[in-house]
Amino acid sequence: MNRPPVKSGSTGQMIETAIEKALDPLASALKRATQPAAKPASPGKPGLMVSPLAVSFPTIPPIGGVEIATARAGFYKHERDDLVVFHFPEGASCAGVFTRHKVGSAPVDWCKRHLDADKGGEGVKALVVNAGCANAFTGKAGADAARRTASETAKRFDCRQRDVMLASTGVIGVVLDETKITARLPDIKAGLKADAWAQAGLGIMTTDTFPKGSYAECEIEGVKVKIAGVAKGSGMIAPDMATMLGFIVTDADIAPPVLKALLNLHVRTTFNSVTVDGDTSTNDTALLFATGASGAPRIGRVGDRRLKDFSAALDKVMLDLAHQLVKDGEGATKFVRITVDGAASPASARKLAKSIADSPLVKTAIAGEDANWGRIVMAVGKTEEAVDRDRLAIHFGPHVAAVDGAPSPTYDEAKMSAYMKNAEIDITVHVGSGRASATVWTCDLTKRYIEINGDYRS
């Protein structure tokens, strides 16, 4: 029913205005209640929202023998800790695996040189990590800055320069101003404590939107042993080790050569089996430290059967950290597991899986929740690996997209579309050339990736 017009200044108009004014607070409250809640801001770079795939930082108890402290050195304009120092006891061991990038950074060169030296990794006393400056592609000036950082740290902890490990992450092509680090060493030494794992995870972040940590326990000859680790990485993630950093500490007593063998064994199926954007960093570093504080017997031989449970627990920690790197992929909204089976060899299966995982066309289709299996066929065929076209099969979770080299007769677009809305996607490809398989984890590629990297240096 139409209401008659109300004359300006009339009693009716004044009543109507009063009613509207009285209802306004209620209307405003309803409007606020129905609006979506603001996404939480990242504790890292300002302006970034926490990944929808974010994982909560775990409870990590103190690991015997290691102390940690963080501080703001000033590599970032905004207020945040960007310096992390780990301190280890006498007799600690260390091993590392590093990027094979042809333009490795000064800290990578430093660690490799001293860990590869005679008795390298024995008696390591400290690890110094800074975020905000990669100190990569910086020539002699960058190398000198790394050496001075190690020298000043060694003085503080009464050890040799070679007993200090270094790691950096951030902008490439900027020489490290080590005075920002050395100026904070007194505060760092005074602030060392055993339960600062969460602070360490925050302090090494760059474009990460959440800190990444993992923890596991096992036994060596009946003695409980702890393993804890933190990692950073969000973009430039396609590790080729032997921008991600990973630091793992155990209270087991394990010699450096054994630590290195364990790292090399597990890195292939963990850190080297994830990809965000197909780009390998100049600074990729994974360091494993053993303090010996658990009281477990010393392990000095590669292949010692007493390491079986420890090896499994270490793999669990490394894989957990690797998965978190993908879940924090710049702009990621989907966590994707890609498995290739029926390949001619493990190396072939891995190459095929990486081809799918690194394909921008595959990744953008996943972002659009489109099961475009034709793009997977493209990514498989371009590798020149052995593939039997007439036996090729593609699955998205439980749904069959293609079989025997052709579209599946049971293909259901509605079911497939519904599946692609999940936050976690499984893609399995059978290539019909053998019995080998490999799994790689990746994420989708969204407009947000461009936004983040378009203003990375700002």
MOCORRA-V502055 format. One record per backbone hydrogen bond with DSSP energy under -0.5 kcal/mol. CO is the residue of the C=O (numbers start at 1). NH is the residue of the N-H. E is the energy in kcal/mol with one decimal. If there is no record, write none. Layout:
co=CO nh=NH e=E
co=CO nh=NH e=E
This chain:
co=5 nh=7 e=-0.5
co=7 nh=10 e=-2.1
co=10 nh=14 e=-1.9
co=11 nh=15 e=-2.2
co=12 nh=16 e=-2.4
co=13 nh=17 e=-2.6
co=14 nh=18 e=-2.0
co=15 nh=19 e=-2.2
co=16 nh=20 e=-2.4
co=17 nh=21 e=-2.3
co=18 nh=22 e=-2.1
co=19 nh=23 e=-2.2
co=20 nh=24 e=-1.1
co=21 nh=25 e=-0.6
co=23 nh=27 e=-2.5
co=24 nh=28 e=-2.7
co=25 nh=29 e=-2.2
co=26 nh=30 e=-2.5
co=27 nh=31 e=-2.3
co=28 nh=32 e=-2.3
co=29 nh=33 e=-2.3
co=30 nh=34 e=-1.8
co=31 nh=35 e=-0.8
co=32 nh=35 e=-0.6
co=40 nh=50 e=-2.2
co=45 nh=48 e=-1.6
co=48 nh=42 e=-3.1
co=51 nh=54 e=-1.8
co=58 nh=60 e=-0.7
co=59 nh=61 e=-0.6
co=62 nh=64 e=-0.6
co=63 nh=66 e=-2.1
co=64 nh=293 e=-0.5
co=67 nh=87 e=-3.0
co=68 nh=193 e=-1.9
co=69 nh=85 e=-2.6
co=71 nh=73 e=-0.8
co=71 nh=82 e=-1.7
co=71 nh=83 e=-1.6
co=78 nh=80 e=-0.6
co=82 nh=131 e=-2.3
co=83 nh=71 e=-2.0
co=84 nh=129 e=-3.0
co=85 nh=69 e=-2.0
co=86 nh=127 e=-2.0
co=87 nh=67 e=-2.1
co=89 nh=92 e=-1.5
co=92 nh=123 e=-1.7
co=92 nh=124 e=-1.2
co=93 nh=290 e=-2.2
co=95 nh=288 e=-2.9
co=97 nh=286 e=-2.3
co=98 nh=242 e=-2.8
co=101 nh=104 e=-0.5
co=105 nh=109 e=-2.4
co=106 nh=110 e=-2.4
co=107 nh=111 e=-2.5
co=108 nh=112 e=-2.6
co=109 nh=113 e=-2.3
co=110 nh=114 e=-1.9
co=111 nh=115 e=-2.6
co=112 nh=116 e=-2.1
co=117 nh=120 e=-2.4
co=119 nh=122 e=-1.6
co=121 nh=94 e=-1.4
co=121 nh=124 e=-0.6
co=125 nh=88 e=-3.0
co=126 nh=165 e=-2.9
co=127 nh=86 e=-2.5
co=127 nh=129 e=-0.5
co=128 nh=167 e=-1.9
co=129 nh=84 e=-2.8
co=130 nh=169 e=-1.5
co=132 nh=171 e=-0.7
co=135 nh=106 e=-2.1
co=136 nh=173 e=-2.4
co=138 nh=141 e=-0.5
co=138 nh=142 e=-1.6
co=139 nh=143 e=-1.8
co=140 nh=144 e=-2.8
co=141 nh=145 e=-1.9
co=142 nh=146 e=-2.0
co=143 nh=147 e=-2.3
co=144 nh=148 e=-2.5
co=145 nh=149 e=-2.0
co=146 nh=150 e=-2.3
co=147 nh=151 e=-2.6
co=148 nh=152 e=-2.5
co=149 nh=153 e=-2.0
co=150 nh=154 e=-2.5
co=151 nh=155 e=-1.8
co=152 nh=156 e=-1.6
co=153 nh=157 e=-1.9
co=154 nh=158 e=-0.6
co=154 nh=159 e=-2.0
co=155 nh=158 e=-0.6
co=160 nh=163 e=-1.3
co=161 nh=164 e=-2.0
co=163 nh=125 e=-2.4
co=163 nh=126 e=-1.8
co=163 nh=165 e=-0.5
co=165 nh=128 e=-2.6
co=167 nh=130 e=-1.9
co=169 nh=132 e=-1.7
co=169 nh=133 e=-1.2
co=171 nh=134 e=-1.9
co=171 nh=135 e=-0.6
co=171 nh=174 e=-0.6
co=174 nh=135 e=-0.7
co=176 nh=178 e=-1.2
co=177 nh=180 e=-1.6
co=178 nh=181 e=-0.7
co=178 nh=182 e=-2.9
co=179 nh=183 e=-2.0
co=181 nh=184 e=-1.4
co=181 nh=185 e=-0.5
co=182 nh=185 e=-0.8
co=184 nh=188 e=-2.6
co=185 nh=189 e=-2.9
co=186 nh=190 e=-2.0
co=187 nh=191 e=-1.5
co=189 nh=192 e=-0.8
co=193 nh=68 e=-3.1
co=193 nh=196 e=-0.6
co=196 nh=200 e=-2.0
co=197 nh=201 e=-2.2
co=198 nh=202 e=-1.7
co=199 nh=203 e=-2.4
co=200 nh=204 e=-1.2
co=202 nh=205 e=-1.3
co=206 nh=45 e=-0.9
co=209 nh=43 e=-0.6
co=211 nh=213 e=-0.5
co=212 nh=231 e=-1.6
co=214 nh=229 e=-2.2
co=216 nh=227 e=-2.5
co=218 nh=225 e=-3.0
co=220 nh=223 e=-1.5
co=223 nh=220 e=-2.2
co=225 nh=218 e=-2.1
co=226 nh=251 e=-1.4
co=227 nh=216 e=-2.4
co=228 nh=249 e=-3.1
co=229 nh=214 e=-2.1
co=230 nh=247 e=-2.8
co=231 nh=212 e=-0.8
co=232 nh=245 e=-1.8
co=234 nh=330 e=-1.8
co=235 nh=234 e=-0.7
co=236 nh=238 e=-0.7
co=237 nh=276 e=-3.2
co=237 nh=277 e=-1.0
co=237 nh=278 e=-1.0
co=240 nh=100 e=-1.6
co=240 nh=242 e=-0.5
co=244 nh=285 e=-1.9
co=245 nh=232 e=-2.3
co=246 nh=287 e=-2.5
co=247 nh=230 e=-2.1
co=248 nh=289 e=-2.8
co=249 nh=228 e=-2.6
co=250 nh=291 e=-2.6
co=251 nh=294 e=-2.8
co=252 nh=254 e=-0.7
co=252 nh=292 e=-1.9
co=253 nh=299 e=-2.8
co=255 nh=258 e=-0.8
co=255 nh=259 e=-2.2
co=256 nh=260 e=-2.6
co=257 nh=261 e=-1.8
co=258 nh=262 e=-2.3
co=259 nh=263 e=-2.5
co=260 nh=264 e=-2.7
co=261 nh=265 e=-2.0
co=262 nh=266 e=-2.1
co=263 nh=267 e=-2.5
co=264 nh=268 e=-0.6
co=266 nh=270 e=-0.5
co=267 nh=270 e=-0.8
co=267 nh=272 e=-2.9
co=270 nh=273 e=-1.7
co=271 nh=274 e=-0.8
co=273 nh=441 e=-2.6
co=282 nh=105 e=-1.4
co=284 nh=99 e=-2.2
co=285 nh=246 e=-2.3
co=286 nh=97 e=-2.2
co=287 nh=248 e=-2.7
co=288 nh=95 e=-1.7
co=289 nh=250 e=-2.2
co=290 nh=93 e=-2.7
co=292 nh=295 e=-0.7
co=298 nh=300 e=-0.6
co=299 nh=255 e=-2.5
co=301 nh=304 e=-1.6
co=304 nh=307 e=-2.1
co=305 nh=308 e=-1.6
co=307 nh=311 e=-3.3
co=308 nh=312 e=-1.8
co=309 nh=313 e=-2.2
co=310 nh=314 e=-2.7
co=311 nh=315 e=-2.2
co=312 nh=316 e=-1.8
co=313 nh=317 e=-2.0
co=314 nh=318 e=-2.6
co=315 nh=319 e=-2.6
co=316 nh=320 e=-2.1
co=317 nh=321 e=-2.3
co=318 nh=322 e=-2.3
co=319 nh=323 e=-2.5
co=320 nh=324 e=-1.9
co=321 nh=325 e=-1.6
co=322 nh=326 e=-1.4
co=323 nh=327 e=-2.3
co=324 nh=328 e=-1.0
co=326 nh=329 e=-2.1
co=329 nh=332 e=-3.0
co=332 nh=52 e=-0.5
co=334 nh=336 e=-0.6
co=334 nh=444 e=-0.9
co=335 nh=425 e=-2.6
co=336 nh=338 e=-0.5
co=336 nh=442 e=-2.9
co=337 nh=339 e=-0.5
co=337 nh=427 e=-3.0
co=338 nh=440 e=-2.6
co=339 nh=341 e=-0.5
co=339 nh=429 e=-2.8
co=340 nh=438 e=-1.8
co=341 nh=431 e=-2.2
co=342 nh=433 e=-3.6
co=342 nh=434 e=-1.3
co=343 nh=436 e=-2.3
co=345 nh=349 e=-2.6
co=346 nh=350 e=-2.4
co=347 nh=351 e=-2.2
co=348 nh=352 e=-2.4
co=349 nh=353 e=-2.5
co=350 nh=354 e=-2.5
co=351 nh=355 e=-1.9
co=352 nh=356 e=-1.8
co=353 nh=357 e=-2.6
co=354 nh=358 e=-2.4
co=355 nh=359 e=-0.7
co=356 nh=359 e=-0.7
co=359 nh=363 e=-2.5
co=360 nh=364 e=-2.5
co=361 nh=365 e=-1.6
co=362 nh=366 e=-2.0
co=363 nh=367 e=-1.9
co=363 nh=445 e=-1.2
co=364 nh=368 e=-1.8
co=365 nh=370 e=-3.0
co=366 nh=369 e=-1.7
co=369 nh=371 e=-0.5
co=370 nh=372 e=-2.4
co=371 nh=373 e=-1.9
co=372 nh=375 e=-1.4
co=372 nh=376 e=-0.6
co=373 nh=377 e=-2.0
co=374 nh=378 e=-1.9
co=375 nh=379 e=-2.2
co=376 nh=380 e=-2.2
co=377 nh=381 e=-2.5
co=378 nh=382 e=-1.8
co=380 nh=383 e=-1.0
co=381 nh=384 e=-0.9
co=387 nh=389 e=-1.0
co=388 nh=391 e=-2.0
co=388 nh=392 e=-0.6
co=389 nh=392 e=-0.9
co=392 nh=405 e=-2.8
co=393 nh=430 e=-2.5
co=394 nh=401 e=-2.8
co=394 nh=402 e=-1.7
co=395 nh=397 e=-0.6
co=395 nh=428 e=-2.3
co=396 nh=399 e=-2.2
co=399 nh=396 e=-2.7
co=399 nh=401 e=-0.6
co=401 nh=408 e=-2.3
co=402 nh=394 e=-2.1
co=403 nh=406 e=-1.1
co=406 nh=403 e=-2.8
co=408 nh=411 e=-1.5
co=411 nh=413 e=-0.5
co=412 nh=416 e=-2.4
co=413 nh=417 e=-2.6
co=414 nh=418 e=-2.0
co=415 nh=419 e=-2.1
co=416 nh=420 e=-1.9
co=418 nh=421 e=-1.1
co=419 nh=422 e=-1.9
co=423 nh=335 e=-2.8
co=425 nh=337 e=-2.8
co=426 nh=397 e=-2.5
co=427 nh=339 e=-2.8
co=428 nh=395 e=-2.9
co=429 nh=341 e=-2.3
co=429 nh=431 e=-0.6
co=430 nh=393 e=-2.2
co=431 nh=388 e=-2.7
co=436 nh=343 e=-2.6
co=438 nh=340 e=-2.5
co=440 nh=338 e=-3.1
co=441 nh=275 e=-1.9
co=442 nh=336 e=-3.2
co=444 nh=446 e=-0.5
co=446 nh=449 e=-1.2
co=446 nh=450 e=-0.7
co=447 nh=451 e=-1.8
co=448 nh=452 e=-2.6
co=449 nh=453 e=-2.1
co=450 nh=454 e=-2.1
co=451 nh=455 e=-0.8
co=453 nh=456 e=-0.9
co=455 nh=458 e=-1.5
